[in-house]
Amino acid sequence: MPGPTQQDVRNTFDSGLPPQTSVNSVIVVGAGLAGLAAAYELAQRGIRVTVLEASDHPGGRTRTLRHPFADDLRAEAGAMTVTQHCHYTMHYLRKMGVETEPSDLVDTDFYYYRNGIRIRPDKIGDHAVELGLNAAERDLSVADMIAGYVTKWHENIGPEIAELTWTPTPRLLELDRISVRRALVDRGASAAAIGLMEPMFLEMRGGELESASAMSWARYESGPRSFSTADAGWYKIKGGTDRLARALADKITDRILYHRPVVRITQNEREAQVTFLDRERLQTLRADRVIVTAPATTLRRINLSMAGISAEKHSAVRRLRYASILRIFLQMRTKFWPEERLMISTDTAIATVRDATPRLPGPRKIVECWLTGWPAQAAANLSPDERIEFALREVEPILPGARENFELGTSVAWDNEPYAGGAYILPETGHSELMAPLRTPEGRIHFAGEHTAFEPNGGSMNYALESAARVLIEMSAA
């Protein structure tokens, strides 16, 4: 029987998730947002639910860093934004009583750093030749480039590209066969123009435009969550992104077992079994259903030989790739730059340098160095202290005075995180082939998380929460 559509999930969620009349017990693997939301809703319906979390905290890849910073400073190492279009996220924020405030990623004092000089976006034309723009691009702003190379082309695809719910039509599937860079080059964009537009392709960063699916990119850029068209409707969670996860976890605190990495999942006609490490011992729990919310990188390490998983699911889990992101945070004793909301896109190994604390009171500030793709993979091999030294050496020419004002630092390399193995999914060419197998239930085992979303791109708290609602509808129907 086919599963619920994206519209089915939205309609059912808004009218009220169904009761679970045929399920008495559920094991949830992972205490990220998808796992927490699913467990919370099940607990509300009187279902015996146990959440097994490998780490010592809830939230998965929503992570707010407060240590080792002084003066109550904090920085986001994972998910950062929510928009008014994030239906499920806004629902749970309201339900948990968690407030939002304007995002730090919009209305910034944005600059490019190219060839050793700072360039304002409205002064691109003054540097067109040295940047390497072609003749047709030299009088264009970056907004003009995006309009010509991105927006116009996507509007010509058809209305399905921006519909509220996702339908991979034949014209869109054609785009899934080519990369973002190939699509831009075919439209006449120079390498310099692509480099200037790339910082706006937020969901495609962390990999390479050479491999990212043009279909997934087109869907993202045509929707209301696009960074290139970001407006005042972009928010962050007040007090830290982790507050939503902690609020959900507090509602089911007696049902979450931390430090319990799952190592095996099996099932038969009567029940499903989950084996996990409890300190130095192996333990097994049994339940009517299992909801696996762990990312594919973690799922690859769980033994599923007796789980009755389809070949299509195994293949999709193996093929799915995650974005490489490394974020380095440098605490400065004072704001030594004049801009109020500093953000610089660079042509160095550090893709982005920004003030991560523009709305927090001073005098101290945190400068974030945001590495993506292969530079993030390279720097992930450095020790924590070496990463700080690397960042200071790279940042000093961009922000003179960084080393003099530096006090302490920390970093998160998502590729190295043992139960993440990457920041968020990077939909590569052919991603449409993975989407249905990733979310399809297998007997008593259901799958949630942003990688199982209906939408062909990741990096969204909203998609994780939507997937939890979908799984509950699947279970009720089964």
N, C-alpha and C positions, 0 to 999 in steps of 0.2 A: 504494500500500500504506500503511495507517495506521501512524503511528509508534508507538514504545513508550509505554505509559502510565506514570504516576508510580509505580505499584506495580511495573511491569516494571523500571523503572530502579533502584528500591531493591533488588529481588530480585537483579538481575544484578550490581549494584555490590557487594552483600554476598557473593555467591558468586564474584566475580572478573570484572572486565571482559574482554570477549572479545578475541582476537587480531585484527589488521587484515590479513587475508590478501590483500585486493585493492587495498590502498593502499600506495604506496611513498613518497610525498612529500605534505606538508601545509604550507600557509601559515596561520598564525594571526594574525588582525588584532586587536591589543590585548593588553597584558600585565596586565590586571586579573586577579582571581582565577580567573575562568572560563577565560581564555586560558592562564594559567600552569598550571592543573590539566590542561587538555586537552593542552598541549604536553608536560608532564611525563609523563603516561601514554603518549602516543605515543612519546616518546623511550625509555621503558622497554621498549617493544615493538619497538624497532629501526627505527622510522619516521624518515625524514629530515624534520625539522620546523624551520621558521623562524618566529619570532615578530617581527612588525613593530609597534613601539610608538612612538607619536607624541611622547610626552614623554621625559624623561630618567630616569625611575624606574619600577619595577614597582608594581603594586597598585591602579591605577585610583583608585576612590573610597574605598579604605582609605588613610588618610593620617595619620600621626603627626607632629605638629609638635615639633621640638626646637630649632630656630632661630626667634627670637633669644633664647630664654629662658636664664636663668642657673641655676646650681646643679643642672644635669642635670634640670631640670623639662621636662615634655612634656605635650602635650594632643592629644586626638583631634579632627581636623577632619572626619572621615568616619565610617565604620562604627565602632561602639563595643562592641557586646555579642555574646555567644554564649551559648546556653542548652544544657542537657543534651539538649534535643530537636533540636539542630542536628546531625543525624546526619553529614552530609558534612564540615562544618567540624571537628567533633570528630575524625573519621577522619584528616583531613590534619594537624591539630594533633599528634595522637599520632605519625603517621608522620614528621613533620618534627622531632619532639622539642621542640615549643613548648608551654610551660606556660600555664595560666590562673590567675586569681585573682578574688576577688569583684568584681562590677561596682560602679561608682561611682553607678549610677542607682537602686539599691535601698537600702533601709534608710537613707534620707536624713533630714535635719532639714528637712522640707518645710513651706513656708508659701505662702499666697496673699498677693499684694499687690493690694488692690482699693481704689479711691477714696482712695489715699494712705495706707492703713494696712495693717499686716501682720495676717493672720488665720490662726490655726492651723486645720488641717482639722477638729479636734474642737470648734472654737468657731464653726462656720458658723452655727449656730442663733442665736447672740447678735447676728449681723449680717444676719439673714435679710431684714428689711424694707429696709435700705439697699442690700443687694445686688440686690434686685428679685426674689427668689424668690416663686413663687405660694403661695397658702395651703396647698396640699397638700404643698409642699416644705419648709416652714419648720421642721419638726421632724426633717428627714432629714439624715443625714450624706452626704458625697459617695459613700461606698461604698454607702449605701442607694439613692442616685439611680442609680448604675451598675447595681445589682441590679435595680431596678424598670424603668428605661428601656432597659437593654441586655441583661443576662443573662437575665432572665425571658423576654423576647420572642424571643431567639435560641434558647433551649431549646425553645420552642414550634414553631420552624421544622421540626425533625425531626433525627434523628441524623446526617444527612449533613453538617450544618453543622460538625461537629467530627470527622469521620472522618479517619483518618491520611492518606488520599489524597483528592485533590480531585475531586469530580464536580459540575459545575454543573447541578443538577436544576432543573426548572421553577419550583419555589418560590423557589429562590435567584436564578434569572434574573429573577424579578419584582422582587426587591430591586435588581437592577442597573439598573433603569429610574429609580430615585429616588436622591436624594442623602442623605448622612448627616444633614444638618440637617433635611431634609424628614421622614425617618424618625423623628427625635427629636421634632420638633414634633407630628407625627401621634400620637405616644404621650403627648403632654401636657407635654413638657418646656418650661420657660420658657427665655428667652434667657440668664438668669442661671445656671440649672442647666447648660445646655449649655456656658457659659463655664467653669464649675467642673469639668466632666467632661472638657473638651477636652484638657487637658494629658496625660490618661491615654491618649488615642487616638494613640499615638506614630506609627504608620505613616501616619496620615491628615494629619499636620501637614506644613507646607511648601506647602500649597495652601489651599483653602478647603473647609470642610465643605459649602458650598453646591453644590460640583461633584463631591465625592468619592463614589464608588459605595458605596451601602449594602450591596451584596452583598460587596464586598471587605472592607469594615469589619466586617461580621458574621462573616466567616470568620476574620479576624484576632483579633477580640475573643473568639471562641469557642475559640481554640486555646491551646496551651501557651506561646506567645511573647507573649501579651498583656501590655502594661505595666500595665494596671489590676489584674492578678492576679500581678504579678511577685513572685518569692520568692527564696530563697537559691540557687536553681538558675540564676541569672543570673550570668554571668562576663564578664571582659574578658581580653584576651591580655596576659599578663605581659610587661612591658617595652615594650609598644606594639603596636597592631593591625597595623602594617606588618611585624611580624616574620614573620607567616605568609607574606605575599607575598614577602618577601626570602628566606625559607627555600626556597620553591618555585623562585624565580628562580635561586638559587645552584646548584640541581641541573641547570639547563639554561642556564647563563650564556653558553655559547658559541653558543647558538641564538637569542638575543634581540638584535635590532638596535634600538637606541634612536634617537630623533630621526628617525624614518622615518614621517611621516604618509602614510597611504594616500589616494590621490586617485581611483583607478579600479579597478573589478573587472569582468572579463569572463570568459566561459567558452564552450567549444564542446564537441563530442562527445568530444574527446580529453583536454582539460585545462582548467584554470582559470588565469587570469593576474591578477596584482595589480601595479598600478603605484603607485609611492610616490616621495616626494621624498627624495633623499639629498643633503643640503645644497642646492646650487642645481641639481642634476641630477635628471631623471626616470629612474627605473630600473624594470624589470619583471621579476618572478619568475614562474615557472610551476610548477604542481604538480598532482597528481591531485585534490586537494581543498583547499578553503578553509574555514576556520572563522572567522566574523565574530563577535567578542565586543564590538565597540565599541557604545556606547549609541546609541539611535535618533537622538539629536540630532547625533551625529557621522556616522551612516550617511546622514543627509539631505544631507551635504556631499560624499559620495563618489559619483562618477559610476557609475551602474549601468545605463546605457542599453543596453549590450550584454551584460548579465549574465543575461538571461532571467528577470527577477524578475516574479512575478505581480502583477496589479493589486491583489489583496487584500493582498499584502505591502507594496507601495508605500503603500497607503492606511493600513494599520496603523502603519507607520513615521512617516507624516506626522501621524497623530492622537495618538500616544502623548505624554503630557505628563509632565514631571519636576517633582518638588517643588522649590520655591524655598527654599533654606536659606542663611543668612549667619551665620557664626560668628566672633565677635570675642573675642579673648583678651587680657586685661589682666594683666600681671605686677605683683603687689603686693609691697612690701618686707616685709610681715608680714601675718599673719592677724589683721585688726582686728575680726572678727566673732566672737561667742561660740560659734556652732554648729560642731560637728565636721564635719558633712557637709551644708553649706548647699545648699539648692535652693529657689528662689522662682519661682512662676508669677505673672506680672504681667498687668495690664490695659493696659500701655504698649506702645509699638512693639517693645520687647524682650520677647519672649514669656517667656523663661526666663533667670534669672540664677542661676549656681551656682558652687560651688567645683569647678573641674575637676581639682584635685590633692589630694583629701581624704586619700589614703593615702600621699602622698609627704612626706618629711620637710621641715620648715621651715628657716628662718623664712619664706622667700618662698612665695607661693602664686599661682595663676592663677585669675582670675575669668573665667568664660565668659559671654558674652551671646549667646543663641541666638535669632536672628530667623527667622521663618517667613512664608510667604505673601507678600502684597503689601508689608508692611514690609521684608522681605528684598529684594524686587525694587527698592524705592525706595532703600534704603541701598546696594545694589550699584552705583548710579550715582555714589556718592561716591568720592573718592580714598582710598587706604589711610589717610592721615593724617586725613582728614575723618571716616572711620568711627570711628577711635579717639576723636576729640573728641566725636562724636555719642554714642558709648557712655558715655563718662565723664559727659556731661551728663545722660543718661537714668538712669544707675546711681546717681549721687550721692544723690538723694532716697530710693532704695531701700536703698542701703548707704552711709549717711553715713560719710565718711572715705575714699571711693574715690579721689577726686582727690588728696588729700594723700598717700596711700600708693602711688599709681601710679608705676611706673618705665618701662615700655615695653609695646608691644602689637603685635599682628598680627591679620590676619583672612583668612578664605577665603569668597569669594562664589561658591557653586557654579554659579550661573547664568552667571558670567563665565568660568569655567574653559573654555579653548578646546577641550578634547577630552572634556568632560563635559556642559556645558550644563544642569546641574541635579544635584540630590543623589541622588535615587532615584526610581523611577517613582511617579507619583501616579495610581492607578487611578480615573478619572472614570466617571461614569455611561455605560453601554454598553461597559465594559471587556471584558466577556465576548466581544464581537465581535472583539477584537484578539488574544486570547491564542493561538489556534491559528495564525493567519497569521504572527504574530511568530516562532514557533519552528519552523514547517514548513520543511524544507530545500528548496532550489531547484536541482535538478540536482546539480552538484558543489559547491554552496555551502551550508554549514550555518551555523546561527545559535545562539549561546549568550549568556550574560549574564543578570543578574537580571531583565531585562525580558522574557525568553523563558520564564520559569518556568511550571510547572504551576499554582502558586498565584496568586491574583488580587491580590496585593500585593507590594510590593518592599522595598527597604532591607535585604536580607538577604545576608550572605556565603554562607549555606547554599544559597540558591536559585541563586546564581551557580555554586557548585561542583556542585550537582545538574545544572545545565544542561550542564556539561562532560561529565559521565558520560552524559547522554542523547545528546549528539552522537556520542560514541565508539560507542555502541550503534547509532545510526542508520548510521554509516559502515560498521560491520561487517556489518550486515544488507544494505546496498546492495551 
